[in-house]
Amino acid sequence: MALNPSLSASFESKPNMPTVDFSNTEIAFSHLSDRELKKAAWLFGMMNKPWLVKYGSQLALWAVENGLPFAEMIVKKTVFKQFVGGTTLLDSQPNIEKLAAYNTLTILDYGAEAKETETDFNHTMNENIRAIDFASRSGHIPVVSTKVTGLARFHLLEKVQHRPTLTREELSEYRNVLKRIDAICYHAANKGVAVFIDAEESWIQDTIDHLVWLMMKRYNKNRVVVYNTFQMYRKDRLQFLIDSYDRARKAGFLLGAKLVRGAYMEKEAFYAATYGYENPINPDKNSTDDHYNTALRFCIDHLETLAFCNASHNAESAALQVELMDKKSIPHSHPHTMFSQLYGMSDNVTFNLSAAGFRVSKYVPYGQVREVIPYLIRRAQENSSVTGDAGRELSLILQEVKRRGI
């Protein structure tokens, strides 16, 4: 199966531009006013203090959950404004349009997590369907992202993976999970939108992979509607990507692949130690980088029959894809390629790519403060100086502050 002819006609074969300079802070922060830039410098300065992130996150969660006066307002004016598009789809519209003005697409993600009831799961499904409708009317939102744990009980997914006999009630519950995921993918297929399905912990990932496989087989016949997520910090995921591609070719459909490094390192190590099996995570960062970059090369080499998203904040991996595409004379706006970074982070990667004409997006969560605060806490923790992310972001912002002389 080759690239859909209608997709081939949807981009122009413009001459490729020079190598992207990810250190260009003028382009990276051109979307921010002086006031917004100084506020970002202050915020990332705060997040550069691990002790403040640790205790501040706990306090913020407790304050919001207990309805303390002004708690939601403080969160909303600080980390929420930096990392979340808005409280609702309509509230997110100005930020979506602002991104579009800088040639940057939006991937919508309803930020509510860790639900446990059928009512909540159905609400998440309906919210995803509303997001797909919203995306189909926009022109700037090619993808809606979802998590299976927003549509199913974690322990049900875990039990299915380990293959004990399910009770009659559990079988019925699992069929409902399949119906919800199918409803989202069916709607996306009909509306011309794609769906990213996030990867999660390894002890439920086999179940997720099976569900996504069923959806890809059903909806990826003529274009890539459904994307699975491949966490390259896992030792087995590079081979799983290649195997998934081979299986898709044999079954006669296109593979959708979202490439990430991974997000559950500490949980994976703890779970493996607790249950006495080998840690599935690569032994060091170099191994993960090697797996990730090999996966990039594989995807670039098979663009006719797969579509992929380089969903990483790593400038070296972004530069590698730029180099590979230019070497093969692949148009920067090829519809089977996309870069993506989280909203509020790695603007040096996003906006320097968009300025060079690449198909790039921001992953934009939305939801009420109470719903998205677990997401916000993860962003703050990831940006603590333990990982170095806040230090890197802060350094780039301060370079631009100095350049502007503000």
C-alpha positions as CSV (number, residue, x, y, z in Angstrom):
1,M,0.0,0.0,0.0
2,A,1.5,3.3,-1.0
3,L,1.0,6.9,0.2
4,N,-2.6,8.1,-0.4
5,P,-2.5,10.1,-3.6
6,S,-4.7,12.8,-2.1
7,L,-2.2,13.3,0.7
8,S,0.6,13.5,-1.9
9,A,-1.1,16.5,-3.4
10,S,-1.6,18.2,-0.1
11,F,2.0,19.6,0.2
12,E,4.2,21.6,-2.1
13,S,7.7,20.4,-3.1
14,K,9.5,23.5,-2.0
15,P,13.3,23.6,-1.9
16,N,14.5,22.5,1.5
17,M,15.9,25.2,3.7
18,P,19.2,25.3,5.6
19,T,19.9,23.2,8.7
20,V,17.8,24.4,11.7
21,D,19.5,26.4,14.4
22,F,17.9,25.4,17.7
23,S,19.9,27.9,19.6
24,N,18.1,30.8,17.9
25,T,16.2,32.4,20.8
26,E,14.9,35.3,18.8
27,I,12.8,32.9,16.7
28,A,12.1,30.5,19.7
29,F,10.5,33.2,21.8
30,S,9.1,35.6,19.2
31,H,5.6,34.6,20.2
32,L,6.2,36.0,23.7
33,S,5.9,39.6,24.7
34,D,8.6,41.1,27.0
35,R,6.2,40.7,29.9
36,E,5.4,37.1,29.1
37,L,9.1,36.3,28.6
38,K,10.0,37.7,32.0
39,K,7.1,35.8,33.6
40,A,8.4,32.6,32.0
41,A,11.9,33.3,33.3
42,W,10.5,33.7,36.8
43,L,8.5,30.5,36.6
44,F,11.3,28.3,35.3
45,G,13.6,29.9,37.9
46,M,11.2,28.6,40.6
47,M,11.0,25.2,39.0
48,N,14.8,25.1,39.0
49,K,14.6,24.6,42.8
50,P,13.8,20.9,43.4
51,W,12.8,21.4,47.1
52,L,10.3,24.1,46.1
53,V,8.8,21.8,43.4
54,K,8.6,18.9,45.8
55,Y,6.8,20.7,48.6
56,G,5.0,23.3,46.5
57,S,3.4,20.5,44.4
58,Q,2.1,18.7,47.4
59,L,0.8,21.9,48.9
60,A,-0.9,23.0,45.6
61,L,-2.6,19.6,45.2
62,W,-3.9,19.6,48.8
63,A,-5.1,23.2,48.5
64,V,-7.0,22.6,45.2
65,E,-8.5,19.3,46.3
66,N,-9.7,20.9,49.6
67,G,-11.1,24.0,47.9
68,L,-8.9,26.6,49.7
69,P,-9.7,30.2,48.7
70,F,-7.5,31.5,45.8
71,A,-5.7,28.1,45.4
72,E,-7.1,27.5,41.9
73,M,-6.5,31.1,40.9
74,I,-2.8,31.0,41.9
75,V,-2.3,27.7,40.0
76,K,-4.2,29.1,37.0
77,K,-2.0,32.2,36.8
78,T,1.3,30.3,37.1
79,V,1.9,26.7,36.0
80,F,-1.5,26.3,34.4
81,K,-1.0,29.3,32.1
82,Q,2.4,28.0,31.1
83,F,1.5,24.4,30.4
84,V,-2.2,24.2,29.6
85,G,-4.2,25.6,26.7
86,G,-7.3,26.5,28.6
87,T,-10.1,25.2,30.8
88,T,-12.3,24.3,27.8
89,L,-12.0,23.8,24.1
90,L,-13.3,27.4,23.5
91,D,-11.1,28.8,26.2
92,S,-8.1,27.2,24.4
93,Q,-9.0,28.7,21.0
94,P,-6.8,31.9,21.4
95,N,-3.8,29.8,22.2
96,I,-4.5,27.5,19.3
97,E,-4.8,30.5,16.9
98,K,-1.6,32.0,18.3
99,L,0.3,28.8,17.6
100,A,-1.2,28.7,14.1
101,A,0.1,32.3,13.5
102,Y,3.6,30.8,14.0
103,N,2.9,27.9,11.6
104,T,2.5,25.5,14.5
105,L,-0.3,22.9,14.7
106,T,-2.1,21.8,17.9
107,I,-2.6,18.3,19.3
108,L,-5.5,18.5,21.7
109,D,-5.5,16.4,24.9
110,Y,-8.3,16.4,27.5
111,G,-6.2,16.6,30.7
112,A,-8.4,14.6,33.1
113,E,-6.7,11.4,34.4
114,A,-6.9,8.4,36.7
115,K,-10.7,7.9,36.5
116,E,-12.4,4.8,38.0
117,T,-16.1,4.7,37.1
118,E,-18.1,3.9,34.0
119,T,-19.6,7.4,34.2
120,D,-16.2,9.0,34.2
121,F,-15.0,6.8,31.4
122,N,-18.0,7.7,29.3
123,H,-17.5,11.4,30.0
124,T,-13.9,11.1,28.8
125,M,-15.1,9.4,25.6
126,N,-17.6,12.1,25.0
127,E,-15.1,14.8,25.6
128,N,-12.7,13.2,23.1
129,I,-15.5,13.1,20.6
130,R,-16.2,16.8,21.2
131,A,-12.5,17.5,20.7
132,I,-12.6,15.7,17.4
133,D,-15.5,17.7,16.2
134,F,-13.7,20.9,17.4
135,A,-10.6,19.8,15.6
136,S,-12.4,19.0,12.3
137,R,-13.7,22.6,12.2
138,S,-10.3,24.2,12.9
139,G,-7.8,23.4,10.2
140,H,-5.0,23.8,12.8
141,I,-5.7,20.6,14.8
142,P,-4.8,17.4,13.0
143,V,-4.7,15.2,16.0
144,V,-6.5,14.5,19.3
145,S,-4.6,12.5,21.9
146,T,-6.1,10.1,24.5
147,K,-5.1,7.8,27.2
148,V,-6.7,4.3,27.6
149,T,-6.6,4.8,31.4
150,G,-9.0,7.6,30.9
151,L,-11.4,5.1,29.3
152,A,-10.8,2.0,31.4
153,R,-9.9,0.9,34.9
154,F,-6.2,0.4,35.4
155,H,-6.6,-2.9,37.2
156,L,-8.9,-4.3,34.5
157,L,-6.2,-3.5,31.9
158,E,-3.6,-5.2,34.1
159,K,-5.7,-8.2,34.6
160,V,-6.4,-8.6,30.9
161,Q,-2.6,-8.4,30.2
162,H,-1.8,-11.2,32.7
163,R,-4.5,-13.4,31.1
164,P,-6.4,-14.9,34.0
165,T,-10.0,-15.8,33.4
166,L,-12.1,-12.7,33.5
167,T,-15.5,-12.8,35.3
168,R,-18.7,-12.2,33.4
169,E,-18.8,-8.7,34.8
170,E,-15.2,-8.0,33.8
171,L,-15.8,-9.3,30.2
172,S,-18.7,-6.9,29.9
173,E,-16.6,-4.1,31.3
174,Y,-13.8,-4.8,28.8
175,R,-16.3,-4.8,25.9
176,N,-17.4,-1.4,27.0
177,V,-13.7,-0.3,26.9
178,L,-13.4,-1.5,23.3
179,K,-16.7,0.3,22.4
180,R,-15.4,3.6,23.8
181,I,-12.1,3.4,22.0
182,D,-13.8,2.4,18.8
183,A,-16.3,5.2,19.1
184,I,-13.4,7.7,19.3
185,C,-11.5,6.2,16.4
186,Y,-14.6,5.8,14.2
187,H,-15.5,9.5,14.8
188,A,-12.0,10.6,14.0
189,A,-11.9,8.6,10.8
190,N,-15.2,10.2,9.7
191,K,-14.1,13.7,10.6
192,G,-10.6,13.6,8.9
193,V,-8.8,13.8,12.3
194,A,-6.1,11.5,13.7
195,V,-5.9,9.9,17.2
196,F,-2.7,9.5,19.2
197,I,-3.1,6.8,21.9
198,D,-0.6,7.3,24.7
199,A,1.8,4.6,26.0
200,E,1.5,3.8,29.7
201,E,3.1,1.4,32.2
202,S,4.6,-1.8,30.9
203,W,2.3,-4.0,33.0
204,I,-0.7,-2.7,31.1
205,Q,1.0,-1.8,27.8
206,D,0.4,-5.2,26.1
207,T,-3.4,-4.7,26.6
208,I,-3.1,-1.2,25.2
209,D,-1.1,-2.4,22.2
210,H,-3.7,-5.0,21.4
211,L,-6.5,-2.4,21.5
212,V,-4.6,0.0,19.3
213,W,-3.7,-2.8,16.9
214,L,-7.4,-3.5,16.5
215,M,-8.2,0.2,15.8
216,M,-5.3,0.6,13.3
217,K,-6.4,-2.5,11.5
218,R,-9.9,-1.2,11.2
219,Y,-9.3,2.5,10.4
220,N,-5.8,2.8,8.8
221,K,-6.7,1.4,5.4
222,N,-6.5,4.6,3.3
223,R,-4.9,7.1,5.7
224,V,-3.3,6.9,9.1
225,V,-6.1,7.7,11.6
226,V,-4.8,5.8,14.7
227,Y,-1.2,6.0,16.1
228,N,0.3,3.8,18.7
229,T,3.0,5.3,21.0
230,F,6.4,3.6,21.2
231,Q,8.5,4.3,24.4
232,M,12.1,4.0,23.2
233,Y,13.5,3.9,26.7
234,R,12.2,0.3,26.8
235,K,14.7,-2.4,25.7
236,D,12.1,-4.1,23.5
237,R,10.3,-1.2,21.7
238,L,12.6,-0.7,18.8
239,Q,12.1,-4.3,17.7
240,F,8.4,-3.9,18.5
241,L,8.2,-1.0,16.2
242,I,9.8,-3.0,13.4
243,D,7.5,-6.0,14.1
244,S,4.4,-3.7,14.2
245,Y,5.4,-2.3,10.8
246,D,5.8,-5.8,9.3
247,R,2.5,-7.0,10.7
248,A,0.7,-3.9,9.4
249,R,2.1,-4.5,5.9
250,K,1.0,-8.2,6.0
251,A,-2.4,-7.2,7.2
252,G,-2.8,-4.5,4.5
253,F,-2.9,-1.2,6.5
254,L,-0.7,1.8,7.3
255,L,1.2,2.0,10.6
256,G,0.8,5.1,12.8
257,A,3.8,5.6,15.2
258,K,4.3,8.3,17.8
259,L,7.9,8.0,19.1
260,V,8.7,9.1,22.6
261,R,11.6,8.3,25.0
262,G,9.4,7.5,28.0
263,A,7.8,8.8,31.2
264,Y,7.6,6.0,33.8
265,M,11.3,5.2,34.6
266,E,11.1,5.2,38.4
267,K,7.8,3.3,38.5
268,E,9.1,0.7,36.0
269,A,12.3,0.1,38.1
270,F,10.2,-0.2,41.3
271,Y,7.7,-2.5,39.8
272,A,10.4,-4.8,38.3
273,A,12.2,-5.0,41.7
274,T,9.0,-5.6,43.6
275,Y,7.8,-8.5,41.3
276,G,11.3,-9.9,40.6
277,Y,11.7,-9.5,36.9
278,E,14.2,-7.7,34.7
279,N,13.8,-3.9,34.5
280,P,12.4,-3.3,31.0
281,I,14.2,0.1,30.8
282,N,17.5,0.6,28.9
283,P,20.5,0.7,31.2
284,D,21.6,4.2,30.3
285,K,20.6,7.3,28.3
286,N,22.9,6.6,25.5
287,S,21.1,3.3,24.8
288,T,17.8,5.1,24.8
289,D,19.1,7.8,22.4
290,D,20.5,5.1,20.1
291,H,17.1,3.2,20.0
292,Y,15.2,6.5,19.5
293,N,17.4,7.7,16.6
294,T,17.4,4.2,15.0
295,A,13.6,4.3,15.2
296,L,13.7,7.7,13.5
297,R,15.8,6.4,10.7
298,F,13.5,3.4,10.3
299,C,10.4,5.7,10.0
300,I,12.0,8.0,7.5
301,D,13.0,5.0,5.4
302,H,9.4,3.8,5.3
303,L,7.3,7.0,4.8
304,E,5.3,5.5,2.0
305,T,3.6,3.0,4.3
306,L,3.7,4.6,7.7
307,A,3.2,8.0,9.3
308,F,5.1,9.0,12.4
309,C,5.5,11.8,15.0
310,N,8.9,12.7,16.5
311,A,7.4,13.6,19.9
312,S,10.6,14.6,21.7
313,H,12.2,17.7,23.3
314,N,15.6,16.4,22.3
315,A,17.2,18.9,19.9
316,E,19.7,16.2,18.7
317,S,16.9,13.9,17.6
318,A,15.1,16.8,15.9
319,A,18.4,17.8,14.1
320,L,18.8,14.2,13.0
321,Q,15.3,14.1,11.4
322,V,16.0,17.4,9.7
323,E,19.3,16.0,8.3
324,L,17.6,12.8,7.1
325,M,14.7,14.5,5.4
326,D,17.0,17.0,3.7
327,K,19.4,14.2,2.6
328,K,16.5,12.3,1.0
329,S,14.9,15.5,-0.4
330,I,11.7,14.8,1.6
331,P,9.6,18.0,1.7
332,H,9.5,19.6,5.1
333,S,5.7,19.6,5.2
334,H,5.4,15.9,4.2
335,P,2.0,14.8,5.7
336,H,3.5,11.5,7.1
337,T,5.9,13.4,9.3
338,M,5.4,15.6,12.4
339,F,7.4,16.9,15.2
340,S,5.7,17.7,18.6
341,Q,6.7,19.2,21.9
342,L,4.6,19.9,25.0
343,Y,2.9,23.3,25.2
344,G,5.0,25.7,27.3
345,M,8.3,23.7,26.8
346,S,11.1,23.5,24.3
347,D,10.0,26.5,22.2
348,N,13.6,26.6,20.8
349,V,12.8,23.2,19.1
350,T,9.2,23.9,18.1
351,F,9.4,27.4,16.6
352,N,12.8,27.0,14.9
353,L,11.4,24.0,13.1
354,S,8.2,25.8,12.2
355,A,10.2,28.8,10.9
356,A,12.0,26.3,8.6
357,G,8.7,25.0,7.2
358,F,8.6,21.7,9.0
359,R,5.3,20.1,10.1
360,V,5.4,20.8,13.8
361,S,2.9,20.8,16.7
362,K,2.4,21.6,20.3
363,Y,0.7,19.0,22.5
364,V,-1.9,21.2,24.2
365,P,-3.8,19.8,27.2
366,Y,-7.0,21.5,28.4
367,G,-9.4,21.0,31.4
368,Q,-10.4,22.5,34.7
369,V,-7.6,23.2,37.2
370,R,-8.9,20.4,39.4
371,E,-8.8,18.0,36.5
372,V,-5.3,18.8,35.2
373,I,-3.4,19.4,38.4
374,P,-1.8,15.8,38.3
375,Y,-0.5,16.7,34.8
376,L,0.8,20.1,36.0
377,I,2.6,18.4,38.9
378,R,4.4,16.0,36.5
379,R,5.4,19.0,34.3
380,A,6.9,20.8,37.3
381,Q,8.7,17.7,38.5
382,E,10.1,16.9,35.1
383,N,11.3,20.5,34.9
384,S,13.1,20.4,38.2
385,S,16.9,20.7,38.2
386,V,17.2,16.9,38.8
387,T,16.5,16.3,35.1
388,G,18.1,19.6,34.0
389,D,15.0,20.6,31.9
390,A,14.3,23.8,33.9
391,G,17.9,24.8,33.8
392,R,18.0,24.4,30.0
393,E,14.7,26.2,29.5
394,L,15.8,29.0,31.9
395,S,19.1,29.4,30.2
396,L,17.5,29.9,26.8
397,I,14.9,32.3,28.2
398,L,17.6,34.4,29.9
399,Q,19.6,34.5,26.7
400,E,16.6,36.0,25.0
401,V,16.0,38.4,27.9
402,K,19.6,39.6,27.5
403,R,19.3,39.8,23.7
404,R,16.2,42.0,24.0
405,G,17.8,44.1,26.8
406,I,14.8,43.9,29.1
